[in-house]
Each structure stands twice: as C-alpha cells, then as structure tokens.
Amino acid sequence: MGIKINRSILFIVTCSAVGVILGGTASWADSNSCLQAETPTNTCLTQDPTVKTMEGMSSGLVAGAGAALGATFHLNRKD
C-alpha cells in the first residue's frame, strides 16, 4: 500500500510540473506573438508578459494536478 501511495504522489507531482512548464511556455509564446503582431491590441500592450506567463503557469499547475488526480483515482478504482 505504501508503494502505491508514493507512486501516486510522484505521478501527481510530475504531471503538475509538466503542466507548469507547458502552461508557462504557451503563455509566454502567446504574449511574444501578440507583441510581434503588425497591429497589437490594446490589451496586448497593457498586459505585463511576466504576469501573463505566471497566470499560464498556475493554469497549467491546476490542469496537470487535476488530470493526475483523475488518472490516479481511475487506476486505484480499477484495482
């Protein structure tokens, strides 16, 4: 039982970390493409890219942790 719990925690932490990386990267790329557009929008010019990246990272954390919790719950129910 202890090994399953440790494996589940490792899975959740790993998925959360991947979510943070992917969410931050996607938000950073979006803010860069927004600033490089021919006619950037007003919200693009007023929003701080660092804040937008942090928002993407937090969204990725929640998405990764949620997906991992759902997958872990599903696997534990099968056993």
Beta strands, then each sheet from edge to edge (+ up, - down):
end
